[in-house]
Structure formats: structure tokens, C-alpha cells
Amino acid sequence: MRSWARCLDDYGLDPANQRGVDTITPAELEERQSRLGDLLEISKVEMNNLYQQVASTGYAILLTDPEGVILHQVSDPNLTQEVKERGLRPGAIWTESAEGTNGIGTCLVEKKPVVIHRDEHFFARNSELTCSAAPIFNPQGELWAVLDISGCSKLAQQHSRVLVHMGAQMIENRAFLTSFPNHFLVRFHSRPEFVSTLGEGVLAFDEQGLCVAANPSGTFQLGYESSNDLVGKKVGEIFNTSLEDLVDRASRSFFQVLPLHEPLHNRRFFAVVQAPEGFLKSQSAARPKSTSGKAVAPDPVEEDGDLAAPEFGDPQMVRNLALLRKVADRGIPILLGGETGTGKGVLAEYFHQFGKRSDQPFVTVCCAAIPETLIESELFGYKPGAFTGASKEGRQGKVAQANGGTLFLDEIGDMPLNLQVRLLRVLEEREVVPLGSERPITVDIQVVSATHQNLEELVAQGQFREDLYYRLKGLEIRLPSLRERCDKRRLIQRLVAKENPDGDPVEIDEEVMEVLKNHRWPGNIRQLRNVLRSMLALRESSRLTIDELPPGFLEESPAPSGDVEYTNEDDHCGVLKRAEGEALFQILEENQWNISVTAQKLGCSRNTLYRKMRRLDIRRPSG
Ligand SMILES: Nc1ncnc2c1ncn2[C@@H]1O[C@H](COP(=O)(O)OP(=O)(O)OP(=O)(O)O)[C@@H](O)[C@H]1O
């Protein structure tokens, strides 16, 4: 009612208007996109997540700036034309004064989530649309953007309102956290399990301990009307603690949720404190050097040696690294999760460099690659003559080899059940008993495990021991897929510099950069690295152009209208599984069952290929 009244009285609009939606020029669109900066990159990740929830239901996900101009869109590939015809496309202006009552425009005016369903639209020409929109505010509480889900469904989608609201909050929180790299961030909630979730409160404090910003949930939980009421207050006026205590918490227990007291309303909260970037660097610089005289791992962004730097500014990876630094030398088992090729192995090695074990062995066991019958001896070793075919000298197992250093258990989800119990015993008792021996050997190892699988699901299915799962996940770190990362540009530039065999400077055409940034990358960094290698080999000048992209690359992505998330695991879906199996069988046939060649063509590791073959029950036909 309010919006319709505005349309009639304030904007003087005619419901029968047939003019069509106004659109800005491509140059202006680009300018507006760059004005939004990091928020656009952060939003793209969230929009892809949202797309997963509404895929194939005929919806488009849209992001607009505060002037109602659509800056980015992710939609069902089949629907693109239909959606475009209705003016839901980048560059289109959807203010209420131009387009009458509509999700985006009305949300901008009302500054709260709205659903505008079909003939609630003011213009008859928009009455086939149903739109749910939610505002995104900047840390100063000003309207920053609008997130919208629109489609032509006849059903009012209550759930899309909830989804879009949650998505907007997620973007707001992420943007808040990345907006204050030089501040102490206190992340809190009245319930410890809600710290670091969507509903957490976040306050940013400067080096003098003065509050510079608060997110809406933080403002609300602390009982203030507006974040401005908190800005300028000292730490001690908000929580009964001091700046020194925050510094101490940030250096000692970033990953630990600790109680905080709020004196005004006498309430208890739980909090973690995230330190400024410089603070973390000075902490690691202050750490003693290892006994061999080898320097501790340098800052990852600056690193340029043999070891690949795991991140180039992506907020999730920055946080992952900060967490890992905190737990270095504390003997906490680390569990790394994430899709294949996201760099779990690289991160494990990097973690090894953080602490005083860096000059000790880093030993990898890939549980997927070793035949089940050999894992036992590979891991635990055996005494001379322990079994038929055993070598005369016996063999030291990988656990004992890693003594003093790090044992990296890659693809831990593939560890056979009967060996899980033995591994658990090793981890609990810090002793290993080689096959055929009765004398345990004491070992001191840092365990890092990795998997692309959902271990919780494996536990629920009885395929993975619950006790081992909890033993391995002292600290769980999830690596983002390449699609989700906000530092793709710098990652690509670094990989090009690193993979270029000639060492001369190579530039990347902006057109190529955009294609690479928006690709689905099911094989993640591994696949990206392989593509860049082949482009570098094919190049005829010091520039990488579109002509060097591998044949078929441009046609590969089925998501013409945006960056659509690709799901790697579809085990639960029989039809897809069969199709995947048939496709894989054919590729293996074409490559005479050469695993290395096939893996390279698919852009995955040999381990992943073996795992897939096992999962899809693919074997080389005999004869
Ligand atoms: N940060 C990085 N910089 C450069 N190269 C990287 C980086 N991360 C990963 N890579 C490359 O991608 C490849 C895959 O990385 P890695 O083996 O660590 O991934 P993974 O997640 O352990 O994969 P899988 O689950 O298949 O074992 C590596 O060989 C490495 O060359």
C-alpha cells in the first residue's frame, strides 16, 4: 500500500506503462561494479551458494547497487533469455521511481526484506514476476546493495525470502570482517556455539581500544539502538575487559571461545578475538627460529620460493592461515577438508613449516593410492620375515619415519575400517607396533589429515569410526573451492609467474583473465595450473591471449549467465552416477587405461581418478 501510494503520488507512474526497463551503458556498468569493490567479489560467492539452493526452479539471483542498478546476475542457464526479456539483467535500473513497486526498488526504499509477488507489482508488465529482496548494509549502517531472487513462478516463495535474507546477512558479515584488516575484531554471541555463525555480533576496535564499528547483530545483542551509539566507546565501557586482555586473547586463543561480561545489562557473552593482520605478522616474526637455524615460514603473501604460497588475500584462506599459525607446536591434530585440487597437500606442507618441526621429516601417506592389503605395512612397518614376501631387512613404516615431524594422512576417508582402529591406537598411545613385532616404538608426530569427503556422513553410514574422526579433527579447516576464492586474479598471476619455464614476464589479456576467473574449475587449482602450463607452452608472445586457451575450454562451462557452483559429488543420484561412470569408462578406453594420461586430461590427480574408479566400480575389462 505504501509503495503503491508512492508510485501514484510521489512518482506519478501509470500502471499501464509499457516503456520497458531503462539500462545504463556497459562502461557505466563497469564503473559501478568497480565502485562496489570487494563487496562484489564477496557477493558473487554467496550468490553461487544461493543458486545451489534454487537451481532449476527458474529463479535468477541478482545484486544491485544502492541506486537499484543490477551489477551481477546468476541464473538458470535455460532461463536466461526469458529473464533478460523482463529486464532482469546487469545494467538494468530497478528503482521504485522508475519501475514502480518491485522487489529491488521497494526494498531500497523500505530498507528491509520484502516479497513482491506477481500483481503486487505496480506495472502490469511486471506482474508475472515474483521477487524477494533483502538490503545489505555497510559497517557504517548505510545501504550498500540489495540481494534479490526473482523468477516467474506462480507460487509465492516464502522460503526464497528467508534464503535471500540469510544470504544478505552472510554477505554483510563477510564484508564487515574483511573491512577491518587493521583492527581487533571481537566476535561474540550469548551462546558459544553461535560464535562465527550468521547471527554473531562483531565489534571492531582500533589500537587504542576504541570501538570503530559494530554489525547489526552486535548492536542488537548489546541492547543499543544504532551502531553509532557504540562507536567511540572504549572496550571497557562495552565489556568489562581491557585492550590488553583483547591482545592477550588474540595471541593465545583465537580459536577458543571464551566468556566476556557486559556490565550495562549484566549479560554474559562468549567471544573470540581476531587480531589485526600486522599483529599476526609481528607475532610470527617474534617466534624463535628453529634449532637448525632454518628461518620460520615467511609471510605467505610475500613467499616466493619453492613452496607454493597458499593464499593471496582470500579472507577465508587468510583466516585459515591465522588459525594454523596459532596452533603450530601445540600438537593439535589438523583435519583439512575441501574439494580435490584445492591445495590441501600444499597447506599441510605449509603448516609443517610454521613450527619447530620444520627441519624434521614431512611424511605423506595417501590412503587412496595404496592397496588395502599394503596400507598396514606401509603405515606401521614390519619386522624381518613378518610375512611371506616381506623383505629380509624388515621395513620402517611411515608413522615411524615421521617421528619428530609431521605425518600427513591424505584421503583419510579411504582408510579401511579395520586399520582405523589401529591408527586410533597409535594416535592415542603415541606408540606404533610394526607387523610381526611385539615391541612398541614410541613416536612423536604432528598429525595432519585431509579428505575431500564428508567424514560426518561416512561416520553416519558406519564407514568411518566416530572416535577416530573426533581424534583427527582437533582443528578442522575447510579450503574454499577455486570458484569461491576472492583472490583468483593474484593467484593466476602468481601461477603464471611460477609456471613459466622461460622466466620472462608474461602478461595476461584482461579477456583471458575474466574467462579464467569465471570458469567452474571442478579440478580447482590443480586444473588451473595445468591449463596455465599448457597456455604458457603454446604462447607466441609475452602475452597470454584467448587463442592459447585449450581447445573446448570456452564451451566447457554450462553457466553462461554467471558463476554457477559445480557439485563434485553426486553419489546419491543414481542417474548422474551412471552417466559419470559411462563417461569415465569411455575416457579410460580412449587412453588405453593409462591412469596418468587420463588423470591429466581430466585435470585431477591420479589418486582422485583411482578413487572415482572405485566409487563408480570401474575396472579394466579383462582380455
Ligand atoms: N597455492 C598454490 N599455489 C600454487 N600451486 C598450488 C597451490 N595450491 C595448489 N596448487 C597446485 O595444485 C595441485 C593440487 O594441490 P594439492 O595436491 O595440495 O590439492 P589437494 O586438495 O590435496 O588435492 P587432492 O584432494 O586431489 O589430493 C598441486 O600439485 C599444486 O601444484
The ligand as an SDF file (V2000), in Angstrom:
LIG
                    3D

 31 33  0  0  0  0  0  0  0  0999 V2000
   48.5950  -22.1040   -3.5210 N   0  0  0  0  0  0  0  0  0  0  0  0
   49.0400  -22.7960   -4.5310 C   0  0  0  0  0  0  0  0  0  0  0  0
   49.9900  -22.2680   -5.3330 N   0  0  0  0  0  0  0  0  0  0  0  0
   50.4460  -22.9510   -6.3970 C   0  0  0  0  0  0  0  0  0  0  0  0
   50.0200  -24.1750   -6.7440 N   0  0  0  0  0  0  0  0  0  0  0  0
   49.0870  -24.7380   -5.9800 C   0  0  0  0  0  0  0  0  0  0  0  0
   48.5480  -24.0820   -4.8260 C   0  0  0  0  0  0  0  0  0  0  0  0
   47.6410  -24.8980   -4.2640 N   0  0  0  0  0  0  0  0  0  0  0  0
   47.5970  -26.0000   -5.0280 C   0  0  0  0  0  0  0  0  0  0  0  0
   48.4620  -25.8940   -6.0520 N   0  0  0  0  0  0  0  0  0  0  0  0
   48.7060  -26.8690   -7.1180 C   0  0  0  0  0  0  0  0  0  0  0  0
   47.5650  -27.6790   -7.2480 O   0  0  0  0  0  0  0  0  0  0  0  0
   47.9360  -29.0550   -7.1190 C   0  0  0  0  0  0  0  0  0  0  0  0
   46.9450  -29.7000   -6.1750 C   0  0  0  0  0  0  0  0  0  0  0  0
   47.2420  -29.3020   -4.8640 O   0  0  0  0  0  0  0  0  0  0  0  0
   47.0950  -30.3420   -3.6700 P   0  0  0  0  0  0  0  0  0  0  0  0
   47.5970  -31.6910   -4.0730 O   0  0  0  0  0  0  0  0  0  0  0  0
   47.6580  -29.7090   -2.4630 O   0  0  0  0  0  0  0  0  0  0  0  0
   45.4830  -30.3750   -3.5880 O   0  0  0  0  0  0  0  0  0  0  0  0
   44.5770  -31.3820   -2.7470 P   0  0  0  0  0  0  0  0  0  0  0  0
   43.4270  -30.5610   -2.2780 O   0  0  0  0  0  0  0  0  0  0  0  0
   45.4100  -32.0670   -1.7220 O   0  0  0  0  0  0  0  0  0  0  0  0
   44.1080  -32.3820   -3.8830 O   0  0  0  0  0  0  0  0  0  0  0  0
   43.5900  -33.9270   -3.7330 P   0  0  0  0  0  0  0  0  0  0  0  0
   42.3770  -33.8620   -2.8380 O   0  0  0  0  0  0  0  0  0  0  0  0
   43.2300  -34.2930   -5.1330 O   0  0  0  0  0  0  0  0  0  0  0  0
   44.7180  -34.7100   -3.1620 O   0  0  0  0  0  0  0  0  0  0  0  0
   49.3460  -29.0910   -6.5660 C   0  0  0  0  0  0  0  0  0  0  0  0
   50.1070  -30.0070   -7.2880 O   0  0  0  0  0  0  0  0  0  0  0  0
   49.8970  -27.7120   -6.7860 C   0  0  0  0  0  0  0  0  0  0  0  0
   50.7280  -27.7330   -7.9000 O   0  0  0  0  0  0  0  0  0  0  0  0
  1  2  1  0
  2  3  1  0
  2  7  2  0
  3  4  2  0
  4  5  1  0
  5  6  2  0
  6  7  1  0
  6 10  1  0
  7  8  1  0
  8  9  2  0
  9 10  1  0
 10 11  1  0
 11 12  1  0
 11 30  1  0
 12 13  1  0
 13 14  1  0
 13 28  1  0
 14 15  1  0
 15 16  1  0
 16 17  2  0
 16 18  1  0
 16 19  1  0
 19 20  1  0
 20 21  2  0
 20 22  1  0
 20 23  1  0
 23 24  1  0
 24 25  2  0
 24 26  1  0
 24 27  1  0
 28 29  1  0
 28 30  1  0
 30 31  1  0
M  END
$$$$
